[in-house]
């Protein structure tokens, strides 16, 4: 009977160690998930900031171009004509 009792003790010890290992793994996974969520949130926030900054820069450039065109309409027409002619010439060569 001592052999049988000793076998049960061993099984209980192994089961206890297995439960401890699973608990530690779950805790580690929980911390990893939390860290991943925090990093994803920070990345999302950064992307939004960069997008806002990009839109502001685009709006600034558009405003400068519009101002230049209003102040120099003939020069703007000439530049547009030359750019169109160059583009057309390059497209024909392909």
C-alpha positions, 0 to 999 in steps of 0.5 A, a space after each residue: 500500500 505504501 507503494 500506491 500511496 507514494 505513487 499518488 503523492 508523486 502524481 499530486 506533486 507533478 500535478 501541482 507543479 504543472 498547475 504552477 507552470 500553467 499559472 505562471 505562463 498565464 500571468 506572463 501571457 497576460 503581461 505580454 498582452 497588456 504590453 502589446 495593447 499599450 504599444 498598439 495604442 501608442 502606435 495608433 496615436 502616433 499615426 494619427 498625429 502624423 496624419 494630422 501633421 501631413 494634412 496641415 503641411 498639404 494645406 499649407 502647400 496648397 495655400 502657398 500655391 494658390 497665393 502664387 497663382 493669384 499673384 502671378 496668373 500669367 506665369 502660372 499659365 506658362 508654367 502649367 503649359 510647359 509642364 503639360 508639354 513636357 509630360 506629353 512629350 515624355 508620354 509619347 516616347 514610351 
